[in-house]
Amino acid sequence: MSQFLNVSEAPRFDEAITKIVYHTYSPFVETYNPNDTIRICIHGENSALLPSQSFIYIEGTLRNEQGVPDPDVFLSNNCVAFMFYEIRYELNGVDIDYSRNVGITTSIKNYISLTPNESLSNINAGWSLKNNMTLNVFNGHFNFCVPLHMLLGFAEDYQKR
């Protein structure tokens, strides 16, 4: 009898991972200027991180020239990725994945790889194919939760911890 398919054997369950806990990590700086480098360092020696389930949360306010939040602003598709010139994922100082012109590269990647249902479910990530009016700003404020696999290919491919 095959060692892989033995119907008379009692089932075995792998319960090595019992729960998923989301941790919040913030960058070192609190205010941002154009061309600033934003670093988020994660020091979790006892954590098993799962990049395929990680995400980046971004919130902000759009203001007009007078400094007042502008409620008449609408954001375009993949607006979060266009906020960055480059993104890199490093592990112990070694580049695991790196992308320049993040908005352009992720737009091409997501148009090709996302299914229609995934595209519809990623409106909160700043991704809207049909109608960009859904990405409007509420009283000048916005917030987006972008899965890491939408920005970097390795997070989509690497499903292990």
N, C-alpha and C positions, 0 to 999 in steps of 0.2 A: 504494500500500500504506500502511496506517496506521502512524503513527510510534510508536504505543503497543504494537502487537502485530505484531512482525516476527519470524516464526519462523525465518527464514534468518539472522538476525543472531546473533553469538556472545553468550552470556549475560554480563551485567555483574553484579559482586558489589560491594556496599557494605561495605567493611571498615574504616570510619572508627573504629568502636568495637571494640577487640580484646579487652577484658576488663572485668569489673566488680570493683571493689575496695571492700570495706566498711571505713569508717573509724569509729572510736569517738570520740565527743565526750561529755564529762561536764559536768555543771553546775558552777558556780563554788563552791558550798557543799557540804560533806560531810555535815552533819547537818540535819535538817528538823524544823520545828515546824509546828503547825497554822497555816494561812493564809500560809505562806511562798510567795514567788514563786520559781519554779525557771526559770532562764534557761539555755539551751544555745546558745551562740554558735558559729557555724561560719564560720571565716575561711579559705576555700579559694579563692583567686583563680584557681588553675590547675586547679580541679576542675570537672567537669561533673556536677552533682548530679541525681539522678533521684528526685524525691519519691514517685513511685508505687511504688518499690521500697525506700523507707526504712522504718525501724521504730523503735519505742521499746522498750528493754529495761528492765524494772523487777524488782528483787529486794528482798526484805525479810523481816522476821521478825515474826510476830504473838505478842504476849506477853500474859499475864494480868495481874491486878492486882499480883501478887507479882513481876513482871518475868521470869517463867520462860516460855520458849516453850511454847505451848499446842498439843499434837498433835490435839486434838479439834475444831478449828475447820475449817469448810468455807466456801468463798467462793461467792458467787452469780454468776450469769451476768453478763458484762460488768463484772466487779469492778474492773478496772483503770481504766476510764473513770469509775467512780463515785468514784475517789480524787481527782479533780480537779474544781474548780468551773468553770474555764474553760481553754481552750487556744487559742493563736493561732500562726499561722505568718506571720512578718514577713520581708520582703526589703527591705533598705536602709531600714528604718524604716517601711515601708508594709505595712499588714495585707493579706495575700493571702487568708487564711481565718481565721475566728474563730468560736468556739462557746462559749456559756455553758451551764451545766447539762449538762456533757459526758456524764454517764451516761445521762440521759434522751434527749438528742438522738441519741447514737450507738446506743442500743438501738433506737429507732424506725428510724433509717437502716439498721441492719444487719438487722433483721427484714424490712425491705422489699427491700433490694438484694442480700443474700447468697443464693446458691443453696444447696440442701441439702448439696451436696458441699463448698462453701466453709465452711459452718457446721461441718461435721464436721472439717474440716482446721484450724480455728482454735481448738482447745482450748488450745493453748499460748499463745494470745493472750487467754485468759480468756473465751472465748465457747463456751458449751455449752448447746444448746437442750433436749436431752432429759433429761440427768441431771447435776445440778450436783455430784454426788459425785466426778466426774472432776476437779474443780477443788480437790481437797483440798490441804491443806498438809502437807508432809512434815516431821515433827518441828518444827512451828512456822515453817518456812521456805517461801518461795514465790518463784517467778520466772516472769515472763511476757514474751513477745516480741510486741508488738502492732504490726502493720503500720500505717503512717501513714494508709493509705486507709480503715482502719476508723474512724478518729477524725475525719478531715477530708475533705470531699467533693472538694476540688480535687485531692488526691493520687490519687483514684480516676479523675478525668476527665482530668487532664493527664499524658500519657504521654511527653512530650518532655523532653529534658534542658535 
